[in-house]
Amino acid sequence: MKQAQNSTATAETPHGHQALSAYIRARFDEFSRSQKDVAQYIVDHLDEAAFQTAEELARRASTSSSTVVRFSQALGFDGFPELQQAARDEYRRRPAGMSDALSAVTPLFSLDHTEFEAALAADHVNVEDTAHKLSRSDVEAAVDAIVSAEKVLIAGTDQMAFFASYLRHLLMLLDLRAEIVASPSQEALGRLSRIDERTLVIGLSAGRPHPLITRTMKLARHRKAPTLAITDATLSEVARLARIRLYYSSNTPAFVRSHTALLSLIQALAYGVYARDAQQYDVRIKAFRLK
């Protein structure tokens, strides 16, 4: 593997060469938009990249197998097999206990588990993996931001629109002022125009963020509004634009990303807000239900 000219990454293998994920992070800004999709997926799903075919990896990253090959070559490999070998080398050097989704799901079912059981077991692992990776300080910062905000604006499009709406519902049960932006409608754009320093902007994304979500986070930063990103990609632009970041795991053998851990994260976040003043919030919830 060629050495990056701008060696900003610090993670190294025992042999003195950069680990694949660190090498990708160091060169991330050099990649094309479709190559960044592959880069994000490999960094956050190293175990899958180590054992999947180029076609399977392309499907997971919502791109083409030719893009995966070009991405491998952009990193200095002859092709995908060499990149995959580097992924396997890094995966094997991981400390004990950092198990991947495939190995962790087997205790729940027999070795010949069905597709249904494999998907269900993967979600079990996703929730555990998300809980282990979340920083308590980040969670507390997110709860503080929600509690102290005069208004919460939640941005999520397509499949994320459901979770944006559900988070808004949970916050409204606590009598907190919350709005959503789920499409570039005139009404939604009007809500964006009212973002100020007292508005907490929450951006939800899975994989490549929708341009509207990126635009919302950029606008929030420009207007000095507090920002929170909830995403499954550590290299997501939405995460880089946010002050507070919460990540969830979305591994699955199915044909779409898993959002089980995202749902758990959202409910736990709302419960964290509730726990700050349970008695007062109980009164608000009862009043809300009577309306």
Residue, then its C-alpha position, 0 to 999 in steps of 0.5 A: m500500500k502506498q504511503a499517504q503524502n499527508s500523514t495525519a493519521t496516527a494509528e499504525t500496525p505492529h510493522g510500522h505501516q498505517a492500519l487501513s482505517a487510519y489510512i482511509r481517514a487520513r485521505f478521506d477528503e481526496f476521494s470522490r463523492s461515491q468513493k467517500d460512501v465506500a470509505q465511510y462504510i469500510v471504516d465503520h464496518l471493517d468486519e464486513a469489508a474483510f469478508q464480503t465480495a466487492e459486489e456485496l460491499a458495493r450494495r451495502a455502500s449504495t454504490s457500484s462494484s466498479t467504484v469499489v475497485r476504483f476506490s481500492q486503486a485510489l488507495g494504492f492497491d492493485g485491486f479490491p483483493e489487496l484492500q480486503q487483505a489489508a482489512r483482514d489484517e487490521y481486523r485480526r489485530r483488533p483486541a479481544g472483545m471487539s467481536d464483529a456482528l457475524s461472530a457475535v450473533t451465533p450464540l443466540f441461534s444455532l450455527d445453521h440459523t435462518e435468514f430471519e434469525a440472522a437479521l434478528a441476531a444482528d440487531h441484538v448486536n447492533v444495540e449492544d455495539t451502540a451502547h458500548k461505543l456511546s460516550r457518556s459525556d456526549v450523551e449528557a451533552a445531548v441531553d443538556a442541549i435538549v433541556s436548555a434549548e428554547k426550540v428543537l429543530i429535527a432534520g431527517t429526510d426519506q427513511m430518517a423522516f420517521f425517526a425525526s417525527y418520532l423524536r419530535h413526538l417524544l419531546m412534545l410529550l414532555d411539553l418541549r417545543a419541537e419541529i421537523v424538517a423532512s422535505p424541501s417544502q416551503e413550510a420546512l424552508g420557513r422553519l430553517s429561516r428561523i434558526d437562531e442561537r436558541t435553536l438546537v438543530i438535530g440532524l439524522s442521517a444514515g450513510r450519505p446524508h441528504p443534501l437538505i440535512t447537510r444544508t441545515m447543519k451548515l446553516a445552523r453552524h453559520r447562525k451559531a446554533p447548537t447542533l447534534a448529529i445522530t448518524d451511523a457513519t463516523l466520517s459523515e459530513v453531518a457529524r463533522l458539522a455538528r458540535i455533539r455527535l451520537y453514533y449508532s450501529s446499523n450492521t445487518p445481513a438484510f438488503v437495507r440498513s438496520h435502524t433498531a439501534l437508532l430507535s433505541l438511541i432516540q428513546a433512551l435520549a428522550y428518557g434521559v431528558y425525562a429523568r432530569d425532572a421526572q415529577q415535573y414531566d409527569v405532570r406535563i405528560k398527563a396534561f398533554r394526554l388530556k388535550 
